[in-house]
Amino acid sequence: MLIKRHDDLMRYKQMADALKEENELLKQQYATLKLAKTLAMGESDVHKAKVQLSRLIRKIDVCISLLLPESK
């Protein structure tokens, strides 16, 4: 009975080790895919991002001008 428990424990340890390895591999694949997606951004995506950024900057400029006291 003790030997069976030991064998079970060893089998669970091997399974845990295999799952840890698989987890690390999946983390690496995810990081690679994330980077590939960023690099694969097309021209239209870059243009859209620039347009959105310009809009945000204009809105920030308006807010700043509202906060500044008027010049006399």
N, CA, C and O atoms as a Tripos MOL2 file, in Angstrom:
@<TRIPOS>MOLECULE
protein
  288   287    72     0     0
PROTEIN
NO_CHARGES

@<TRIPOS>ATOM
      1 N           0.8260   -1.1900    0.0000 N.3       1 MET1
      2 CA          0.0000    0.0000    0.0000 C.3       1 MET1
      3 C           0.8740    1.2580    0.0000 C.2       1 MET1
      4 O           0.5680    2.2250   -0.6980 O.2       1 MET1
      5 N           1.9460    1.2470    0.7720 N.am      2 LEU2
      6 CA          2.8600    2.3840    0.8080 C.3       2 LEU2
      7 C           3.5670    2.5590   -0.5380 C.2       2 LEU2
      8 O           3.8000    3.6820   -0.9860 O.2       2 LEU2
      9 N           3.9010    1.4490   -1.1660 N.am      3 ILE3
     10 CA          4.5650    1.5000   -2.4730 C.3       3 ILE3
     11 C           3.6100    2.0740   -3.5190 C.2       3 ILE3
     12 O           4.0220    2.8530   -4.3790 O.2       3 ILE3
     13 N           2.3320    1.6860   -3.4460 N.am      4 LYS4
     14 CA          1.3330    2.2120   -4.3880 C.3       4 LYS4
     15 C           1.2000    3.7170   -4.2210 C.2       4 LYS4
     16 O           1.1300    4.4390   -5.2150 O.2       4 LYS4
     17 N           1.1650    4.1970   -3.0050 N.am      5 ARG5
     18 CA          1.0750    5.6450   -2.7620 C.3       5 ARG5
     19 C           2.3040    6.3610   -3.2990 C.2       5 ARG5
     20 O           2.2100    7.4440   -3.8770 O.2       5 ARG5
     21 N           3.4590    5.7370   -3.0980 N.am      6 HIS6
     22 CA          4.6900    6.3330   -3.6080 C.3       6 HIS6
     23 C           4.6430    6.4220   -5.1320 C.2       6 HIS6
     24 O           5.0060    7.4450   -5.7110 O.2       6 HIS6
     25 N           4.1930    5.3420   -5.7780 N.am      7 ASP7
     26 CA          4.0750    5.3350   -7.2380 C.3       7 ASP7
     27 C           3.0830    6.4010   -7.7090 C.2       7 ASP7
     28 O           3.3430    7.1130   -8.6790 O.2       7 ASP7
     29 N           1.9510    6.5050   -7.0170 N.am      8 ASP8
     30 CA          0.9610    7.5340   -7.3550 C.3       8 ASP8
     31 C           1.5610    8.9320   -7.2090 C.2       8 ASP8
     32 O           1.3710    9.7910   -8.0700 O.2       8 ASP8
     33 N           2.2720    9.1430   -6.1320 N.am      9 LEU9
     34 CA          2.9030   10.4300   -5.8880 C.3       9 LEU9
     35 C           3.9120   10.7640   -6.9870 C.2       9 LEU9
     36 O           3.9580   11.9000   -7.4580 O.2       9 LEU9
     37 N           4.6980    9.8110   -7.3880 N.am     10 MET10
     38 CA          5.6840   10.0230   -8.4510 C.3      10 MET10
     39 C           4.9960   10.3310   -9.7800 C.2      10 MET10
     40 O           5.4490   11.1830  -10.5440 O.2      10 MET10
     41 N           3.8910    9.6240  -10.0440 N.am     11 ARG11
     42 CA          3.1380    9.8500  -11.2790 C.3      11 ARG11
     43 C           2.5430   11.2640  -11.2770 C.2      11 ARG11
     44 O           2.5710   11.9480  -12.3000 O.2      11 ARG11
     45 N           2.0030   11.7050  -10.1290 N.am     12 TYR12
     46 CA          1.4470   13.0610  -10.0170 C.3      12 TYR12
     47 C           2.5380   14.1160  -10.1700 C.2      12 TYR12
     48 O           2.3140   15.1710  -10.7650 O.2      12 TYR12
     49 N           3.7030   13.8280   -9.6350 N.am     13 LYS13
     50 CA          4.8200   14.7690   -9.7710 C.3      13 LYS13
     51 C           5.2280   14.9040  -11.2310 C.2      13 LYS13
     52 O           5.4940   16.0100  -11.7010 O.2      13 LYS13
     53 N           5.2810   13.7840  -11.9550 N.am     14 GLN14
     54 CA          5.6160   13.8220  -13.3720 C.3      14 GLN14
     55 C           4.5660   14.6040  -14.1540 C.2      14 GLN14
     56 O           4.8980   15.3760  -15.0540 O.2      14 GLN14
     57 N           3.2960   14.3990  -13.8070 N.am     15 MET15
     58 CA          2.2210   15.1320  -14.4770 C.3      15 MET15
     59 C           2.3380   16.6270  -14.2010 C.2      15 MET15
     60 O           2.1500   17.4480  -15.0980 O.2      15 MET15
     61 N           2.6480   16.9700  -12.9620 N.am     16 ALA16
     62 CA          2.8030   18.3740  -12.5910 C.3      16 ALA16
     63 C           3.9720   19.0050  -13.3360 C.2      16 ALA16
     64 O           3.8710   20.1370  -13.8090 O.2      16 ALA16
     65 N           5.0650   18.2850  -13.4390 N.am     17 ASP17
     66 CA          6.2250   18.7890  -14.1820 C.3      17 ASP17
     67 C           5.8840   18.9970  -15.6580 C.2      17 ASP17
     68 O           6.2720   20.0010  -16.2550 O.2      17 ASP17
     69 N           5.1640   18.0520  -16.2350 N.am     18 ALA18
     70 CA          4.7740   18.1640  -17.6440 C.3      18 ALA18
     71 C           3.8470   19.3600  -17.8480 C.2      18 ALA18
     72 O           3.9640   20.0730  -18.8450 O.2      18 ALA18
     73 N           2.9310   19.5800  -16.9130 N.am     19 LEU19
     74 CA          2.0190   20.7180  -17.0150 C.3      19 LEU19
     75 C           2.7590   22.0460  -16.8610 C.2      19 LEU19
     76 O           2.4180   23.0300  -17.5160 O.2      19 LEU19
     77 N           3.7660   22.0700  -16.0010 N.am     20 LYS20
     78 CA          4.5700   23.2870  -15.8460 C.3      20 LYS20
     79 C           5.3120   23.6070  -17.1420 C.2      20 LYS20
     80 O           5.3700   24.7630  -17.5610 O.2      20 LYS20
     81 N           5.8730   22.5890  -17.7690 N.am     21 GLU21
     82 CA          6.5710   22.7840  -19.0410 C.3      21 GLU21
     83 C           5.6070   23.2810  -20.1180 C.2      21 GLU21
     84 O           5.9240   24.2000  -20.8740 O.2      21 GLU21
     85 N           4.4400   22.6680  -20.1760 N.am     22 GLU22
     86 CA          3.4390   23.0800  -21.1620 C.3      22 GLU22
     87 C           3.0040   24.5260  -20.9070 C.2      22 GLU22
     88 O           2.8210   25.2960  -21.8500 O.2      22 GLU22
     89 N           2.8410   24.8880  -19.6460 N.am     23 ASN23
     90 CA          2.4580   26.2460  -19.2850 C.3      23 ASN23
     91 C           3.5140   27.2530  -19.7460 C.2      23 ASN23
     92 O           3.1700   28.3040  -20.2870 O.2      23 ASN23
     93 N           4.7770   26.9450  -19.5390 N.am     24 GLU24
     94 CA          5.8510   27.8380  -19.9710 C.3      24 GLU24
     95 C           5.8610   27.9810  -21.4950 C.2      24 GLU24
     96 O           6.0600   29.0750  -22.0230 O.2      24 GLU24
     97 N           5.6450   26.8710  -22.1900 N.am     25 LEU25
     98 CA          5.5990   26.9020  -23.6510 C.3      25 LEU25
     99 C           4.4420   27.7770  -24.1290 C.2      25 LEU25
    100 O           4.6020   28.5770  -25.0510 O.2      25 LEU25
    101 N           3.2900   27.6240  -23.5080 N.am     26 LEU26
    102 CA          2.1370   28.4240  -23.8900 C.3      26 LEU26
    103 C           2.3590   29.9120  -23.6000 C.2      26 LEU26
    104 O           1.9130   30.7650  -24.3670 O.2      26 LEU26
    105 N           3.0390   30.2220  -22.5070 N.am     27 LYS27
    106 CA          3.3650   31.6180  -22.2040 C.3      27 LYS27
    107 C           4.2690   32.2070  -23.2810 C.2      27 LYS27
    108 O           4.0800   33.3480  -23.7020 O.2      27 LYS27
    109 N           5.2460   31.4300  -23.7220 N.am     28 GLN28
    110 CA          6.1510   31.8960  -24.7720 C.3      28 GLN28
    111 C           5.3970   32.0910  -26.0890 C.2      28 GLN28
    112 O           5.6190   33.0780  -26.7910 O.2      28 GLN28
    113 N           4.5140   31.1610  -26.4220 N.am     29 GLN29
    114 CA          3.7320   31.2780  -27.6470 C.3      29 GLN29
    115 C           2.8270   32.5080  -27.5980 C.2      29 GLN29
    116 O           2.6740   33.2130  -28.5960 O.2      29 GLN29
    117 N           2.2290   32.7620  -26.4380 N.am     30 TYR30
    118 CA          1.3660   33.9250  -26.2850 C.3      30 TYR30
    119 C           2.1570   35.2130  -26.4910 C.2      30 TYR30
    120 O           1.7010   36.1200  -27.1880 O.2      30 TYR30
    121 N           3.3290   35.2930  -25.8920 N.am     31 ALA31
    122 CA          4.1660   36.4820  -26.0510 C.3      31 ALA31
    123 C           4.5580   36.6740  -27.5140 C.2      31 ALA31
    124 O           4.5750   37.8000  -28.0110 O.2      31 ALA31
    125 N           4.8710   35.5800  -28.2020 N.am     32 THR32
    126 CA          5.2280   35.6550  -29.6170 C.3      32 THR32
    127 C           4.0480   36.1310  -30.4550 C.2      32 THR32
    128 O           4.2120   36.9820  -31.3300 O.2      32 THR32
    129 N           2.8690   35.5920  -30.1950 N.am     33 LEU33
    130 CA          1.6750   36.0140  -30.9350 C.3      33 LEU33
    131 C           1.3350   37.4770  -30.6730 C.2      33 LEU33
    132 O           0.9330   38.2020  -31.5820 O.2      33 LEU33
    133 N           1.4960   37.8930  -29.4500 N.am     34 LYS34
    134 CA          1.2200   39.2850  -29.0840 C.3      34 LYS34
    135 C           2.1600   40.2220  -29.8520 C.2      34 LYS34
    136 O           1.7290   41.2520  -30.3710 O.2      34 LYS34
    137 N           3.4210   39.8650  -29.9180 N.am     35 LEU35
    138 CA          4.3980   40.6590  -30.6450 C.3      35 LEU35
    139 C           4.0880   40.6460  -32.1460 C.2      35 LEU35
    140 O           4.1750   41.6820  -32.8040 O.2      35 LEU35
    141 N           3.7310   39.4930  -32.6800 N.am     36 ALA36
    142 CA          3.4180   39.3860  -34.1090 C.3      36 ALA36
    143 C           2.2130   40.2460  -34.4630 C.2      36 ALA36
    144 O           2.1900   40.8830  -35.5160 O.2      36 ALA36
    145 N           1.2290   40.2660  -33.6010 N.am     37 LYS37
    146 CA          0.0400   41.0790  -33.8520 C.3      37 LYS37
    147 C           0.4050   42.5590  -33.8790 C.2      37 LYS37
    148 O          -0.0940   43.3120  -34.7150 O.2      37 LYS37
    149 N           1.2610   42.9640  -32.9790 N.am     38 THR38
    150 CA          1.6950   44.3560  -32.9440 C.3      38 THR38
    151 C           2.4600   44.7120  -34.2100 C.2      38 THR38
    152 O           2.2510   45.7810  -34.7840 O.2      38 THR38
    153 N           3.3420   43.8240  -34.6460 N.am     39 LEU39
    154 CA          4.1430   44.0830  -35.8390 C.3      39 LEU39
    155 C           3.3220   44.0130  -37.1190 C.2      39 LEU39
    156 O           3.6790   44.6400  -38.1160 O.2      39 LEU39
    157 N           2.2370   43.2670  -37.1020 N.am     40 ALA40
    158 CA          1.4270   43.0830  -38.2980 C.3      40 ALA40
    159 C           0.3950   44.1910  -38.4770 C.2      40 ALA40
    160 O          -0.4400   44.1200  -39.3790 O.2      40 ALA40
    161 N           0.4450   45.1870  -37.6460 N.am     41 MET41
    162 CA         -0.5100   46.2710  -37.7480 C.3      41 MET41
    163 C          -0.3700   46.9300  -39.1200 C.2      41 MET41
    164 O           0.7220   47.3550  -39.5000 O.2      41 MET41
    165 N          -1.4540   47.0110  -39.8470 N.am     42 GLY42
    166 CA         -1.4120   47.5520  -41.2000 C.3      42 GLY42
    167 C          -1.3590   49.0730  -41.2080 C.2      42 GLY42
    168 O          -1.4860   49.7180  -40.1680 O.2      42 GLY42
    169 N          -1.1700   49.6340  -42.3960 N.am     43 GLU43
    170 CA         -1.0980   51.0900  -42.5550 C.3      43 GLU43
    171 C          -2.3720   51.7630  -42.0840 C.2      43 GLU43
    172 O          -2.3220   52.8060  -41.4320 O.2      43 GLU43
    173 N          -3.5190   51.1690  -42.4120 N.am     44 SER44
    174 CA         -4.7830   51.7910  -42.0090 C.3      44 SER44
    175 C          -4.9110   51.8210  -40.4900 C.2      44 SER44
    176 O          -5.4550   52.7730  -39.9300 O.2      44 SER44
    177 N          -4.4120   50.7840  -39.8220 N.am     45 ASP45
    178 CA         -4.4570   50.7610  -38.3590 C.3      45 ASP45
    179 C          -3.5770   51.8600  -37.7810 C.2      45 ASP45
    180 O          -3.9510   52.5140  -36.8080 O.2      45 ASP45
    181 N          -2.4170   52.0590  -38.3750 N.am     46 VAL46
    182 CA         -1.5130   53.1060  -37.9130 C.3      46 VAL46
    183 C          -2.1660   54.4620  -38.1300 C.2      46 VAL46
    184 O          -2.1050   55.3320  -37.2620 O.2      46 VAL46
    185 N          -2.7910   54.6390  -39.2900 N.am     47 HIS47
    186 CA         -3.4640   55.9110  -39.5850 C.3      47 HIS47
    187 C          -4.5920   56.1660  -38.5870 C.2      47 HIS47
    188 O          -4.7300   57.2760  -38.0730 O.2      47 HIS47
    189 N          -5.3970   55.1400  -38.3130 N.am     48 LYS48
    190 CA         -6.4960   55.2890  -37.3470 C.3      48 LYS48
    191 C          -5.9610   55.6570  -35.9730 C.2      48 LYS48
    192 O          -6.5320   56.5080  -35.2910 O.2      48 LYS48
    193 N          -4.8780   55.0290  -35.5660 N.am     49 ALA49
    194 CA         -4.2860   55.3260  -34.2650 C.3      49 ALA49
    195 C          -3.8050   56.7760  -34.2020 C.2      49 ALA49
    196 O          -3.9920   57.4540  -33.1920 O.2      49 ALA49
    197 N          -3.1860   57.2460  -35.2880 N.am     50 LYS50
    198 CA         -2.7170   58.6340  -35.3230 C.3      50 LYS50
    199 C          -3.8860   59.6110  -35.2550 C.2      50 LYS50
    200 O          -3.8070   60.6290  -34.5680 O.2      50 LYS50
    201 N          -4.9740   59.3040  -35.9670 N.am     51 VAL51
    202 CA         -6.1620   60.1690  -35.9500 C.3      51 VAL51
    203 C          -6.7520   60.2270  -34.5450 C.2      51 VAL51
    204 O          -7.0910   61.3060  -34.0600 O.2      51 VAL51
    205 N          -6.8740   59.0970  -33.9000 N.am     52 GLN52
    206 CA         -7.4110   59.0610  -32.5460 C.3      52 GLN52
    207 C          -6.5220   59.8250  -31.5800 C.2      52 GLN52
    208 O          -7.0140   60.5480  -30.7140 O.2      52 GLN52
    209 N          -5.2220   59.6660  -31.7260 N.am     53 LEU53
    210 CA         -4.2810   60.3720  -30.8670 C.3      53 LEU53
    211 C          -4.3900   61.8840  -31.0810 C.2      53 LEU53
    212 O          -4.3580   62.6480  -30.1170 O.2      53 LEU53
    213 N          -4.5170   62.3120  -32.3200 N.am     54 SER54
    214 CA         -4.6670   63.7380  -32.6190 C.3      54 SER54
    215 C          -5.9460   64.2890  -31.9890 C.2      54 SER54
    216 O          -5.9470   65.3900  -31.4380 O.2      54 SER54
    217 N          -7.0270   63.5260  -32.0720 N.am     55 ARG55
    218 CA         -8.2870   63.9530  -31.4370 C.3      55 ARG55
    219 C          -8.1150   64.1210  -29.9340 C.2      55 ARG55
    220 O          -8.5600   65.1110  -29.3520 O.2      55 ARG55
    221 N          -7.4700   63.1510  -29.3210 N.am     56 LEU56
    222 CA         -7.2570   63.2350  -27.8730 C.3      56 LEU56
    223 C          -6.4050   64.4460  -27.5070 C.2      56 LEU56
    224 O          -6.6870   65.1260  -26.5210 O.2      56 LEU56
    225 N          -5.3770   64.7150  -28.2830 N.am     57 ILE57
    226 CA         -4.5070   65.8620  -27.9970 C.3      57 ILE57
    227 C          -5.2960   67.1550  -28.1320 C.2      57 ILE57
    228 O          -5.1290   68.0610  -27.3150 O.2      57 ILE57
    229 N          -6.1590   67.2640  -29.1500 N.am     58 ARG58
    230 CA         -6.9800   68.4670  -29.3040 C.3      58 ARG58
    231 C          -7.9120   68.6490  -28.1160 C.2      58 ARG58
    232 O          -8.0890   69.7640  -27.6260 O.2      58 ARG58
    233 N          -8.5100   67.5530  -27.6510 N.am     59 LYS59
    234 CA         -9.4010   67.6420  -26.4860 C.3      59 LYS59
    235 C          -8.6370   68.0870  -25.2410 C.2      59 LYS59
    236 O          -9.1450   68.8770  -24.4450 O.2      59 LYS59
    237 N          -7.4300   67.5830  -25.0780 N.am     60 ILE60
    238 CA         -6.5930   67.9780  -23.9400 C.3      60 ILE60
    239 C          -6.2470   69.4540  -24.0390 C.2      60 ILE60
    240 O          -6.2710   70.1680  -23.0370 O.2      60 ILE60
    241 N          -5.9240   69.9140  -25.2410 N.am     61 ASP61
    242 CA         -5.6170   71.3320  -25.4350 C.3      61 ASP61
    243 C          -6.8020   72.2100  -25.0640 C.2      61 ASP61
    244 O          -6.6260   73.2540  -24.4370 O.2      61 ASP61
    245 N          -8.0080   71.7970  -25.4450 N.am     62 VAL62
    246 CA         -9.2110   72.5590  -25.0920 C.3      62 VAL62
    247 C          -9.3740   72.6100  -23.5810 C.2      62 VAL62
    248 O          -9.6660   73.6680  -23.0230 O.2      62 VAL62
    249 N          -9.1900   71.4870  -22.9210 N.am     63 CYS63
    250 CA         -9.3240   71.4420  -21.4620 C.3      63 CYS63
    251 C          -8.2940   72.3530  -20.7890 C.2      63 CYS63
    252 O          -8.6170   73.0610  -19.8350 O.2      63 CYS63
    253 N          -7.0790   72.3330  -21.2790 N.am     64 ILE64
    254 CA         -6.0170   73.1710  -20.7010 C.3      64 ILE64
    255 C          -6.3770   74.6470  -20.9030 C.2      64 ILE64
    256 O          -6.2170   75.4530  -19.9860 O.2      64 ILE64
    257 N          -6.8570   75.0020  -22.0900 N.am     65 SER65
    258 CA         -7.2030   76.4040  -22.3420 C.3      65 SER65
    259 C          -8.3540   76.8570  -21.4610 C.2      65 SER65
    260 O          -8.4190   78.0310  -21.0970 O.2      65 SER65
    261 N          -9.2610   75.9600  -21.1090 N.am     66 LEU66
    262 CA        -10.3680   76.3250  -20.2070 C.3      66 LEU66
    263 C          -9.8840   76.5260  -18.7810 C.2      66 LEU66
    264 O         -10.4890   77.2820  -18.0210 O.2      66 LEU66
    265 N          -8.8110   75.8650  -18.4170 N.am     67 LEU67
    266 CA         -8.2790   75.9810  -17.0670 C.3      67 LEU67
    267 C          -7.4080   77.2210  -16.8820 C.2      67 LEU67
    268 O          -7.2760   77.7240  -15.7660 O.2      67 LEU67
    269 N          -6.8130   77.7170  -17.9660 N.am     68 LEU68
    270 CA         -5.9330   78.8740  -17.8810 C.3      68 LEU68
    271 C          -6.7480   80.1570  -17.7260 C.2      68 LEU68
    272 O          -7.8110   80.3020  -18.3290 O.2      68 LEU68
    273 N          -6.2480   81.0770  -16.9210 N.am     69 PRO69
    274 CA         -6.9760   82.3610  -16.8050 C.3      69 PRO69
    275 C          -6.8540   83.1380  -18.1120 C.2      69 PRO69
    276 O          -5.8650   83.0250  -18.8350 O.2      69 PRO69
    277 N          -7.8730   83.9190  -18.3870 N.am     70 GLU70
    278 CA         -7.8880   84.6960  -19.6260 C.3      70 GLU70
    279 C          -6.8290   85.7810  -19.6020 C.2      70 GLU70
    280 O          -6.5770   86.3950  -18.5650 O.2      70 GLU70
    281 N          -6.2150   86.0100  -20.7410 N.am     71 SER71
    282 CA         -5.2120   87.0730  -20.8700 C.3      71 SER71
    283 C          -5.9220   88.3830  -21.0660 C.2      71 SER71
    284 O          -6.9350   88.4530  -21.7610 O.2      71 SER71
    285 N          -5.3780   89.4560  -20.4380 N.am     72 LYS72
    286 CA         -5.9920   90.7790  -20.5910 C.3      72 LYS72
    287 C          -5.1170   91.7070  -21.3300 C.2      72 LYS72
    288 O          -5.4840   92.8620  -21.5450 O.2      72 LYS72
@<TRIPOS>BOND
     1     1     2 1
     2     2     3 1
     3     3     4 2
     4     3     5 am
     5     5     6 1
     6     6     7 1
     7     7     8 2
     8     7     9 am
     9     9    10 1
    10    10    11 1
    11    11    12 2
    12    11    13 am
    13    13    14 1
    14    14    15 1
    15    15    16 2
    16    15    17 am
    17    17    18 1
    18    18    19 1
    19    19    20 2
    20    19    21 am
    21    21    22 1
    22    22    23 1
    23    23    24 2
    24    23    25 am
    25    25    26 1
    26    26    27 1
    27    27    28 2
    28    27    29 am
    29    29    30 1
    30    30    31 1
    31    31    32 2
    32    31    33 am
    33    33    34 1
    34    34    35 1
    35    35    36 2
    36    35    37 am
    37    37    38 1
    38    38    39 1
    39    39    40 2
    40    39    41 am
    41    41    42 1
    42    42    43 1
    43    43    44 2
    44    43    45 am
    45    45    46 1
    46    46    47 1
    47    47    48 2
    48    47    49 am
    49    49    50 1
    50    50    51 1
    51    51    52 2
    52    51    53 am
    53    53    54 1
    54    54    55 1
    55    55    56 2
    56    55    57 am
    57    57    58 1
    58    58    59 1
    59    59    60 2
    60    59    61 am
    61    61    62 1
    62    62    63 1
    63    63    64 2
    64    63    65 am
    65    65    66 1
    66    66    67 1
    67    67    68 2
    68    67    69 am
    69    69    70 1
    70    70    71 1
    71    71    72 2
    72    71    73 am
    73    73    74 1
    74    74    75 1
    75    75    76 2
    76    75    77 am
    77    77    78 1
    78    78    79 1
    79    79    80 2
    80    79    81 am
    81    81    82 1
    82    82    83 1
    83    83    84 2
    84    83    85 am
    85    85    86 1
    86    86    87 1
    87    87    88 2
    88    87    89 am
    89    89    90 1
    90    90    91 1
    91    91    92 2
    92    91    93 am
    93    93    94 1
    94    94    95 1
    95    95    96 2
    96    95    97 am
    97    97    98 1
    98    98    99 1
    99    99   100 2
   100    99   101 am
   101   101   102 1
   102   102   103 1
   103   103   104 2
   104   103   105 am
   105   105   106 1
   106   106   107 1
   107   107   108 2
   108   107   109 am
   109   109   110 1
   110   110   111 1
   111   111   112 2
   112   111   113 am
   113   113   114 1
   114   114   115 1
   115   115   116 2
   116   115   117 am
   117   117   118 1
   118   118   119 1
   119   119   120 2
   120   119   121 am
   121   121   122 1
   122   122   123 1
   123   123   124 2
   124   123   125 am
   125   125   126 1
   126   126   127 1
   127   127   128 2
   128   127   129 am
   129   129   130 1
   130   130   131 1
   131   131   132 2
   132   131   133 am
   133   133   134 1
   134   134   135 1
   135   135   136 2
   136   135   137 am
   137   137   138 1
   138   138   139 1
   139   139   140 2
   140   139   141 am
   141   141   142 1
   142   142   143 1
   143   143   144 2
   144   143   145 am
   145   145   146 1
   146   146   147 1
   147   147   148 2
   148   147   149 am
   149   149   150 1
   150   150   151 1
   151   151   152 2
   152   151   153 am
   153   153   154 1
   154   154   155 1
   155   155   156 2
   156   155   157 am
   157   157   158 1
   158   158   159 1
   159   159   160 2
   160   159   161 am
   161   161   162 1
   162   162   163 1
   163   163   164 2
   164   163   165 am
   165   165   166 1
   166   166   167 1
   167   167   168 2
   168   167   169 am
   169   169   170 1
   170   170   171 1
   171   171   172 2
   172   171   173 am
   173   173   174 1
   174   174   175 1
   175   175   176 2
   176   175   177 am
   177   177   178 1
   178   178   179 1
   179   179   180 2
   180   179   181 am
   181   181   182 1
   182   182   183 1
   183   183   184 2
   184   183   185 am
   185   185   186 1
   186   186   187 1
   187   187   188 2
   188   187   189 am
   189   189   190 1
   190   190   191 1
   191   191   192 2
   192   191   193 am
   193   193   194 1
   194   194   195 1
   195   195   196 2
   196   195   197 am
   197   197   198 1
   198   198   199 1
   199   199   200 2
   200   199   201 am
   201   201   202 1
   202   202   203 1
   203   203   204 2
   204   203   205 am
   205   205   206 1
   206   206   207 1
   207   207   208 2
   208   207   209 am
   209   209   210 1
   210   210   211 1
   211   211   212 2
   212   211   213 am
   213   213   214 1
   214   214   215 1
   215   215   216 2
   216   215   217 am
   217   217   218 1
   218   218   219 1
   219   219   220 2
   220   219   221 am
   221   221   222 1
   222   222   223 1
   223   223   224 2
   224   223   225 am
   225   225   226 1
   226   226   227 1
   227   227   228 2
   228   227   229 am
   229   229   230 1
   230   230   231 1
   231   231   232 2
   232   231   233 am
   233   233   234 1
   234   234   235 1
   235   235   236 2
   236   235   237 am
   237   237   238 1
   238   238   239 1
   239   239   240 2
   240   239   241 am
   241   241   242 1
   242   242   243 1
   243   243   244 2
   244   243   245 am
   245   245   246 1
   246   246   247 1
   247   247   248 2
   248   247   249 am
   249   249   250 1
   250   250   251 1
   251   251   252 2
   252   251   253 am
   253   253   254 1
   254   254   255 1
   255   255   256 2
   256   255   257 am
   257   257   258 1
   258   258   259 1
   259   259   260 2
   260   259   261 am
   261   261   262 1
   262   262   263 1
   263   263   264 2
   264   263   265 am
   265   265   266 1
   266   266   267 1
   267   267   268 2
   268   267   269 am
   269   269   270 1
   270   270   271 1
   271   271   272 2
   272   271   273 am
   273   273   274 1
   274   274   275 1
   275   275   276 2
   276   275   277 am
   277   277   278 1
   278   278   279 1
   279   279   280 2
   280   279   281 am
   281   281   282 1
   282   282   283 1
   283   283   284 2
   284   283   285 am
   285   285   286 1
   286   286   287 1
   287   287   288 2
@<TRIPOS>SUBSTRUCTURE
     1 MET1         2 RESIDUE 1 A MET
     2 LEU2         6 RESIDUE 1 A LEU
     3 ILE3        10 RESIDUE 1 A ILE
     4 LYS4        14 RESIDUE 1 A LYS
     5 ARG5        18 RESIDUE 1 A ARG
     6 HIS6        22 RESIDUE 1 A HIS
     7 ASP7        26 RESIDUE 1 A ASP
     8 ASP8        30 RESIDUE 1 A ASP
     9 LEU9        34 RESIDUE 1 A LEU
    10 MET10       38 RESIDUE 1 A MET
    11 ARG11       42 RESIDUE 1 A ARG
    12 TYR12       46 RESIDUE 1 A TYR
    13 LYS13       50 RESIDUE 1 A LYS
    14 GLN14       54 RESIDUE 1 A GLN
    15 MET15       58 RESIDUE 1 A MET
    16 ALA16       62 RESIDUE 1 A ALA
    17 ASP17       66 RESIDUE 1 A ASP
    18 ALA18       70 RESIDUE 1 A ALA
    19 LEU19       74 RESIDUE 1 A LEU
    20 LYS20       78 RESIDUE 1 A LYS
    21 GLU21       82 RESIDUE 1 A GLU
    22 GLU22       86 RESIDUE 1 A GLU
    23 ASN23       90 RESIDUE 1 A ASN
    24 GLU24       94 RESIDUE 1 A GLU
    25 LEU25       98 RESIDUE 1 A LEU
    26 LEU26      102 RESIDUE 1 A LEU
    27 LYS27      106 RESIDUE 1 A LYS
    28 GLN28      110 RESIDUE 1 A GLN
    29 GLN29      114 RESIDUE 1 A GLN
    30 TYR30      118 RESIDUE 1 A TYR
    31 ALA31      122 RESIDUE 1 A ALA
    32 THR32      126 RESIDUE 1 A THR
    33 LEU33      130 RESIDUE 1 A LEU
    34 LYS34      134 RESIDUE 1 A LYS
    35 LEU35      138 RESIDUE 1 A LEU
    36 ALA36      142 RESIDUE 1 A ALA
    37 LYS37      146 RESIDUE 1 A LYS
    38 THR38      150 RESIDUE 1 A THR
    39 LEU39      154 RESIDUE 1 A LEU
    40 ALA40      158 RESIDUE 1 A ALA
    41 MET41      162 RESIDUE 1 A MET
    42 GLY42      166 RESIDUE 1 A GLY
    43 GLU43      170 RESIDUE 1 A GLU
    44 SER44      174 RESIDUE 1 A SER
    45 ASP45      178 RESIDUE 1 A ASP
    46 VAL46      182 RESIDUE 1 A VAL
    47 HIS47      186 RESIDUE 1 A HIS
    48 LYS48      190 RESIDUE 1 A LYS
    49 ALA49      194 RESIDUE 1 A ALA
    50 LYS50      198 RESIDUE 1 A LYS
    51 VAL51      202 RESIDUE 1 A VAL
    52 GLN52      206 RESIDUE 1 A GLN
    53 LEU53      210 RESIDUE 1 A LEU
    54 SER54      214 RESIDUE 1 A SER
    55 ARG55      218 RESIDUE 1 A ARG
    56 LEU56      222 RESIDUE 1 A LEU
    57 ILE57      226 RESIDUE 1 A ILE
    58 ARG58      230 RESIDUE 1 A ARG
    59 LYS59      234 RESIDUE 1 A LYS
    60 ILE60      238 RESIDUE 1 A ILE
    61 ASP61      242 RESIDUE 1 A ASP
    62 VAL62      246 RESIDUE 1 A VAL
    63 CYS63      250 RESIDUE 1 A CYS
    64 ILE64      254 RESIDUE 1 A ILE
    65 SER65      258 RESIDUE 1 A SER
    66 LEU66      262 RESIDUE 1 A LEU
    67 LEU67      266 RESIDUE 1 A LEU
    68 LEU68      270 RESIDUE 1 A LEU
    69 PRO69      274 RESIDUE 1 A PRO
    70 GLU70      278 RESIDUE 1 A GLU
    71 SER71      282 RESIDUE 1 A SER
    72 LYS72      286 RESIDUE 1 A LYS
